[in-house]
Amino acid sequence: MNDFDDGGKHRGPAHSSPYGLSRLAPAITLVDVAAEIQRADEMIGTVTASKLDVIAEQIRRLQEQARAILDDAKRDLELHRARCAFPRLVGKTYHLYEKPDGDLYWSMVSPDEWGGEPPHAFRGSYRLEGDQSWTRADDAEAAERTSIDARAVLAQLRG
């Protein structure tokens, strides 16, 4: 018999043995092993389900973001197709009007400059962005206020 062929007996200290070495050690029955396996199965199932729930929620958020991006792109394409008799410049705000026949057109004249009574239905004011997207003037002003606040906070942090 060689050094490794000892019939599978444990050679280390008793406290590290994978089985009881004393007749006073608790008996490990097949029922105990089955219960341990069942607990492990339940725990693994719970952890896996939890991780999959997190991924499912991330997928839902990504789908919402994708829908919003597609809606914005559709709107931007429609706005770019509105009639315009002047070159549009990035960063400038333009005013969208609709004729009774449904024809949309851009103007540099706001409803206020028309004395509150524009010649056609006013559909909104938009700013042309560098990426050729359109931002509603109200949203652009709110975004600028937020970014100004962020710059102020950063300035305070720098001292």
C-alpha positions as CSV (number, residue, x, y, z in Angstrom):
1,M,0.0,0.0,0.0
2,N,1.4,3.5,-0.9
3,D,1.1,6.8,1.0
4,F,-2.1,7.8,-0.8
5,D,-3.9,4.5,-0.7
6,D,-5.3,4.4,2.9
7,G,-8.9,3.5,2.1
8,G,-10.1,7.1,2.1
9,K,-9.4,7.9,5.7
10,H,-9.0,11.4,6.9
11,R,-5.4,12.2,7.9
12,G,-5.8,15.7,9.4
13,P,-7.0,17.0,12.7
14,A,-10.5,15.8,13.9
15,H,-12.0,19.3,13.8
16,S,-11.4,19.5,10.0
17,S,-12.8,16.1,9.1
18,P,-15.6,16.0,6.6
19,Y,-17.3,13.3,8.7
20,G,-17.5,12.5,12.4
21,L,-14.5,10.6,13.8
22,S,-15.9,10.0,17.3
23,R,-18.8,7.8,18.1
24,L,-20.2,10.8,20.0
25,A,-20.3,12.9,16.8
26,P,-23.8,13.6,15.4
27,A,-24.8,11.0,12.9
28,I,-25.2,12.4,9.4
29,T,-28.1,10.7,7.7
30,L,-29.3,10.6,4.2
31,V,-32.3,12.8,5.3
32,D,-29.9,15.5,6.6
33,V,-28.0,15.5,3.3
34,A,-31.2,15.7,1.3
35,A,-32.4,18.6,3.6
36,E,-29.1,20.5,3.0
37,I,-29.4,20.0,-0.8
38,Q,-33.0,21.3,-0.7
39,R,-32.0,24.4,1.3
40,A,-29.2,25.0,-1.3
41,D,-31.6,24.6,-4.2
42,E,-34.1,27.0,-2.6
43,M,-31.4,29.6,-1.9
44,I,-29.9,29.3,-5.4
45,G,-33.4,29.6,-6.9
46,T,-34.2,32.7,-4.9
47,V,-30.9,34.4,-5.7
48,T,-31.2,33.6,-9.4
49,A,-34.8,34.9,-9.5
50,S,-33.7,38.1,-7.8
51,K,-30.9,38.6,-10.3
52,L,-33.3,38.0,-13.2
53,D,-35.8,40.4,-11.8
54,V,-33.1,43.1,-11.8
55,I,-32.2,42.3,-15.4
56,A,-35.9,42.4,-16.4
57,E,-36.3,45.8,-14.8
58,Q,-33.2,47.1,-16.7
59,I,-34.7,45.7,-19.9
60,R,-38.0,47.6,-19.2
61,R,-36.1,50.8,-18.6
62,L,-34.0,50.4,-21.8
63,Q,-37.2,49.8,-23.8
64,E,-38.7,53.0,-22.4
65,Q,-35.5,54.9,-23.3
66,A,-35.6,53.3,-26.8
67,R,-39.2,54.4,-27.3
68,A,-38.4,57.9,-26.1
69,I,-35.4,58.1,-28.5
70,L,-37.6,56.9,-31.4
71,D,-40.3,59.4,-30.6
72,D,-37.8,62.2,-30.4
73,A,-36.3,61.2,-33.7
74,K,-39.7,61.0,-35.4
75,R,-40.6,64.5,-34.0
76,D,-37.2,65.9,-35.2
77,L,-37.7,64.5,-38.7
78,E,-41.2,66.0,-38.9
79,L,-39.9,69.4,-37.7
80,H,-37.1,69.3,-40.3
81,R,-39.7,68.8,-43.0
82,A,-41.6,71.9,-42.0
83,R,-41.3,74.6,-44.7
84,C,-38.6,77.2,-44.0
85,A,-37.7,80.3,-46.1
86,F,-34.4,81.0,-44.3
87,P,-31.3,79.1,-43.2
88,R,-31.7,77.7,-39.8
89,L,-28.8,78.2,-37.4
90,V,-27.7,75.9,-34.6
91,G,-28.5,77.4,-31.2
92,K,-31.3,79.7,-32.5
93,T,-34.9,79.5,-31.5
94,Y,-37.6,79.3,-34.2
95,H,-41.4,79.4,-34.0
96,L,-43.6,76.8,-35.6
97,Y,-46.9,77.7,-37.1
98,E,-49.6,75.6,-38.9
99,K,-51.8,76.9,-41.7
100,P,-55.4,75.8,-41.9
101,D,-54.5,73.2,-44.6
102,G,-52.1,71.5,-42.1
103,D,-49.0,72.9,-43.7
104,L,-46.3,73.5,-41.0
105,Y,-43.8,76.4,-41.4
106,W,-41.0,78.0,-39.4
107,S,-40.8,81.7,-38.6
108,M,-38.4,83.9,-36.7
109,V,-41.3,85.9,-35.4
110,S,-42.8,84.8,-32.1
111,P,-46.5,85.0,-31.2
112,D,-45.7,87.8,-28.9
113,E,-44.1,89.8,-31.7
114,W,-47.4,89.3,-33.6
115,G,-49.1,91.2,-30.8
116,G,-50.4,87.9,-29.4
117,E,-52.4,87.2,-32.6
118,P,-50.2,85.3,-35.1
119,P,-51.6,84.8,-38.6
120,H,-51.8,81.0,-38.1
121,A,-52.0,78.5,-35.3
122,F,-48.9,78.5,-33.2
123,R,-47.4,75.0,-32.5
124,G,-44.5,75.8,-30.4
125,S,-41.0,77.4,-30.2
126,Y,-38.0,75.2,-30.7
127,R,-34.2,75.6,-30.5
128,L,-32.1,73.8,-33.1
129,E,-29.3,71.8,-31.5
130,G,-25.9,70.9,-32.8
131,D,-26.9,67.3,-33.5
132,Q,-29.8,68.7,-35.6
133,S,-32.4,67.7,-33.0
134,W,-35.0,70.2,-31.8
135,T,-35.6,71.1,-28.2
136,R,-38.8,72.9,-27.1
137,A,-37.9,76.4,-26.0
138,D,-39.5,75.8,-22.5
139,D,-37.4,72.6,-22.1
140,A,-34.3,74.3,-23.3
141,E,-34.6,77.1,-20.7
142,A,-35.2,74.6,-17.9
143,A,-32.2,72.6,-19.0
144,E,-30.0,75.8,-19.1
145,R,-31.2,76.7,-15.6
146,T,-30.3,73.3,-14.3
147,S,-26.9,73.3,-15.9
148,I,-26.2,76.8,-14.6
149,D,-27.1,75.5,-11.1
150,A,-24.7,72.5,-11.6
151,R,-21.9,74.9,-12.6
152,A,-22.5,77.0,-9.5
153,V,-22.3,74.0,-7.3
154,L,-19.1,72.9,-9.0
155,A,-17.7,76.4,-8.5
156,Q,-18.5,76.4,-4.8
157,L,-16.9,73.0,-4.4
158,R,-13.7,74.2,-6.0
159,G,-13.6,77.0,-3.4
